Amino acid sequence: MDETTMEEGDHSRDTEVAPALVAVHPTQRSVAVAVGSDLRVFDLQGGCSVSLVDDSGGRPHNDSIRAICYGAKGKLFVSAGDDKLVKIWNTDPWSCIYTVSSEKRVSAVAISNDALFVCFADKFGVVWAVDLDGFHENQVLVNKKAVPILAHYCSIITSLEFSPDGQFIVSADRDFKIRVTMFPKKPLDGAHEIQSFCLGLYPALPLSAFQIIPQGFLVSGSGDSTVRLWDITSGSLLDTCEVGAEAGLLQSNGGEEECYPAVTDLCATPDGSLVAVAIQSLSGIMLLSCNLSAKTLSIVKVVTIMEEAFIPTSLGISSAAELLWIVTDSVGYDPIVLEDNEVPGGVQLLEKLQGSVSIQKEVFLAAAETVKSAMRSLLIKKQYSVEKREFRKKGRNDRKIKQ
């Protein structure tokens, strides 16, 4: 393995397309979309786009944003990604109050329900916490350091979320496991008590997304084209729904094995009764009914959103309105696909979040295929030869002694 090959691999990684992301304010006051390094926010109450102000003194995002989220009350917002920056935003008015520099690329973020801590996970499998004490007294935070609180053993964390009661912080990784950790009263001292592990995923395909729902349950989607229902207290698997097979999306790879389209994202209603699922090869979403009393999942229907090239990459929902947001459109739970002028904020919102430039169909199809490849790359754990692994170790900066 020569150095030229390694450089080509790095170049390929640097030019990788990042799937677009969407996040919705808990009371639907605003909606945010991340496209590459560009963060776009639209004020739904004012009916206008938001001009973001950075008061933190840090540099703006200059690489792909991989994670965005609102806090439980909507006062805080966090964005982070490949530029190793975690930016903490005050949403009223919109301004960046602090920028944290991570040692590794950031893959997931979460805000504690009491808005006292921002947690983020890096590509080395470590979860860090930033203490936000003093935020309510001072609009700009100073001298806040990120502290490691837990880790998955050298496995990239794909999702991170707090339970509604704030008792647990739940993390999932590419090694097909979900870890439920007790969130301590003093997180900066470390989160060492593990409540449970949710195991049993297909042994070669990673978990891609999960969401905690009421009554101590969790729904997860994975690379084996299934959605699963778990009890987070015990880690027990309660039910499995074969969404890819039910939608007729399984394909043959030319041999005896079938190819499983991955679940790229999922999103549940506030009461957990309905789950929207985005699947890699589905030009729309699948709606599942979640019966918490019977502890079962069942398919309601498949909703086609747009033409074949449309591939949902991120879903979002507020706790106050019955609207499910996809990265470029909105759909009701009935479900009813809204016309452009029926979307909250109308055409002005769409121009802000998705851009106003018209695109030819051929370009749109090519871009959609690129996004599909990017999602596949995001979900598949990379395998390296012994020679390449040793070469990569030589360039690792986490082992260098800091001056």
N, C-alpha and C positions, 0 to 999 in steps of 0.2 A: 504494500500500500504506500504509494508515494505522496509527497506533499501536494502535488498538483491535483490529485484526486480529492484530497481533503478540502482544498480551496474551492473546488467545484461544488462539493457537497454543501459548504458553508454558503456559497453564493445562491444555491437553490433554496436553502432555508431562508435566506434574507429576502428573497423575492416571492416567498410564499404568500398567497392571498389569504387574508384574514376574513372569516365569515362575519357579516354584519350582525350587530347586536341591537336589541331593543329593551328598554326598561320603562315602566310606567309608575308614576307617583301613586302612593297608596290611596289617595283620594282623587286621583286623576286630575290633579292640578296642572301637570306637565307630562310630557313624554320625551325620552331621550333615545337617540340612535347613535351608535358608533360605527363608522365606516372607515376602515383603515385607521389612520391616526386622527381622523376628524371626528370630534364630538359635537353633535347637533342637538339642540334642545328647543322644544316648542312649548310656549305657555298656552295651555288650553283654556284657561279662564280669561286671559287677556286677548286671546286670539292672535298672538304675534310670536315671532321667533325671539329667542333669548340671546343676548350678547354676553358671552362668558367673560368674566373678569378674573385675572389671576393675581391675587394679592400675596401669594405665598413666597414670591421671590425665586421660585424654581422655574426651570425651563418647561415649555409646553410639550405635550406629547409629540414625539417625532418618529414614532414607529407604531405598528399595529396595536390597537386597543383590544385586549382579549377578555376583559371582564368589566361590567358596569352593574351598579345596583343602587337602589334607594334604601334608606333606613326605614324602620317600621312605621315611623311617624312622618316620614318624608322630609324631615329637616335637613338630613345629610344625604349626600350622594358621593359615590366613589367610582373612579375610573382607574384602570391599570392595564399594563400590557408588556409588549416586547421591548420597550425602551427602559424597562426596569424602574419605572416611576409609578408610584401610587399617589393619586391626587384626590384630596378630600375636599368636597365642595359644600358650601352652605347654599341651600336652595332658596333662601328668602332674605336678601336678594341673591341671585346666582353669582358666586365668587369662589375661587379656590382659596381655602384658608390654610392649607398645608400640603407640602409635597414631600413624600418619603422616597428615598432612593433605596432600591432593593439590590442585593448582590446578584440575584438571578432574575430571569424573566418571570413575570407574574402571570399566573394562570387562573386564579379565582379570587374573589373578594366577598366579604360579608361585613355587616354592621350589627353590633349587638342591639337587642331590642330596647335597651335603656339609653342607647346612643353614647355610651361611655367608652366603647372600644371599636376600632376598625381592625379587622383581621384580613390577612391576605396570604395566599399560598404561592410558592415559587416552583419553578421547574425541577427543583431538587427534592421536592416532597416535604418541604418545611412550611409550617403555618406560623405566621408572625402576628403579633398584636401591637397596636398603637393606642396608648392611653389618651383619651380626649378630655380628660379632666381639665376644666377651665374654659372649655369652648363656649359655654353660655355666658361667661363673664367677658371673654376676649374673643372678638370675631376672628382674629388671626392667631393660630397656635404657634408657639415657639418652643424650641428645644425638646421636641418629642422624638423619642427613639423607638424603632421597631424592635420588639423582643421576641425570640422564638419561644413558642409555647407547646408545640407538639410536632411530630413528624411521621410521615409514611416513609418506610425504608426505601430511599432512592427511587421513588415512584412518583411520576407527575400527577399532581392533584388536579382533577378536572372540575370539581364542584365543591362549594363550601356554603354552608347555611346554618343559621341559628334556629333552634326550635322556637315555636311561638311563645312558650313560657320562659325562654331564656335559660333553661336548665342545661341544654346540650348544645354543643357545636358539632355539626355533622360534616364529614369530609369523605369524598370519593376519589379513587385514583384509577390509573390505567391498568392496574393489576387486579381488576374486577372485584374490588372489595369496597364496602362502605363502613367507615369507622364512626361510631357514636361515642363522643367524649363528654364527660361532665365538664361544664364550664365553671371554673372555680370562682370564689369570691375575690381572689387575688390572682387574676390571670397572668400577670407579669412574672409570677413565681413559677409558672408552668402549669399546663393542664395534663396531669399524669393519670387521672382515673378514667379508665375506659369502661363505658356502660355496656357496649355490645359491638359485635361485628355482624354486618349483614352479608353473608357469603352465599355461594351457590350459583353465581353467574357462570355462563358458558366459559370454559377454561382458556379460551384463546382470544376472546373478544371483550374489550373493556367497557366499563360503564361510562355513559356519556353525559347523563343528566339525572337529577333527582329533585323532588320537592317534598318538604314536610307538610302534611295535612293534619287537620284537627284529630283529637283523640289519640295522639301518639302513634300515628301511622305515617308511612313514607311511600311514595311511588317513585320508581326509577325506570329509566330507559337505558338500553345497552346495545352493543354492537351485534348481538345475536337476534336483533329485530323483535325483542320482547319488551313488554312493560310489566313490572312486578310490584306487588303490594307487600310491604313489610311492617312488622311491629318493631319500632325502634328500641323499645325498652329491653326486649328479649333477643332481638335480631332475627326473629323467626320469619321465614318466607310464608306468606299467607295465600297468595294467588299469583298466577302467571298468565298473561294474555299474549298470544302469538300474533302481534299486530301485522307483521310482514306477511305471514302466511294468509291471514284473513283478508288482507288487501290485495292478494295475488301478486306480491312483489318479489317473491323468491325466484332466483335465476340459477341456471346451471352454469358452472365454470368450464364446461367441456368434459368433465370427468364425472365421478359418482357423487361428489359433494355439491351441495347447493350454496349459492352466495346469499348472505344475509344482508339486506340493506339496514344500516344502522339507524337507530332512533337518535336524531340530532338534538332534539330538545323536547321538553314537555312542560305543561303549565296547568295547574288545577284551580278551580273556582275556590273562593274563600272557605266555603263549607266542605270542600273536598269531594263533592258529589259528582263532579264532571271533570274529566282530564282531557286536555287537547294535546295531541302528539304530532310532532313533525318527524317524518321518516325520509331517509336519504333519497329514495327514488320516487317519492310521492309528490305530485304537483298540487299540494293542498295539505289538509290536516285530517287526522282521524280523531273522532270524539269517543271517549270511553266513559261508561258509567261506573262509578265507584260506590259500591254498597258497603258502607262502613259497618253496618250491623251484621251483615252476612259475611263481611270480609272477602268480597269478590270483586273482580273486574270484568266488564263485558263491553263489547263494541256497540256503540249507538249508530254511527254512520260515518262515512267518508265524505268530507267536504272538499270539492274541487274549487280552488281559489282562482287560478289563472291558467294560462296555456301551459303546455308541457314543460317549457324551459324554467318555469317558476319553481324554485326550491327554497322552502322556508328554512332559515338558519337560526332563528331565535323567536321566542314567544314571550309575551308579557301580559299581565293582568293587574288591575287595581282591586283593592278590597272594597271599593265603594260603588263601582259601576259594572254592569254586565256586558263588558266589551273585552274581547280578546284581541290583543295587538300582535300582528306579525310584522316582521321587519320593514315591510313596505305597504301593508294594508291593514284593515280592521274588519273584524267579522263578529257578528252577534252569536249568542249561544243557541238561537233557535234552530239552525244557524241562518243568518241572512247576510249576504255579502253586500257591503255598503258601496254605493257609488262615490266617486271622488267628492262631490258636493255634499254628501251626507256624513262624511268623516268629520269628527269634532275638529274644528279649525279649518276644514275645507281644503280647497286647492292651495291656499297659502301654507298650510301645514305640510302638505305633500311636497311642495317646492322646497321647503326648508329641509325636510328630513331625507328625501330621496333625490332631490335635485330636479331642475326644470328642463334639463337638456333632453331632447327627444333622441331615442336610440333606434337604429335600424335593427330589424329582426335578426339578421345574421350576427351582428355584434352582440345582441342580447343573448343569443344561443351560445355563442363562444364564451361569454362572460359567465353564463350559468354553468357551463361545463367546467370552467376553471374553479368556480365556487364548490362544485360537487367534488372535484379532486382535492380541494383544500380541506373539506370536511372529512374526507376519507383519510387524508394524511394526519389530521388532528386526532382522529380516533384510534389509529393504528400505532401500537408501540413499536418504535424503531429497533431493528436488530442489527448488530455490528459484528464483524469478524474480529478475531482475537487481535490481528495486526492493527486494524483501525481503532479498536478500543484502546490499545496501548498508545497509539499516536494521539488520540483525543486526550488522554490523561496528561500528556506532556504540556498541553496548552490550557489546562484548567486553572482559572484564576482564583478559585476558592481556597487553593492550597498555598498561594503565595503569601509571604509574610508582609503584612502591611507596615509601612514606615510610619 
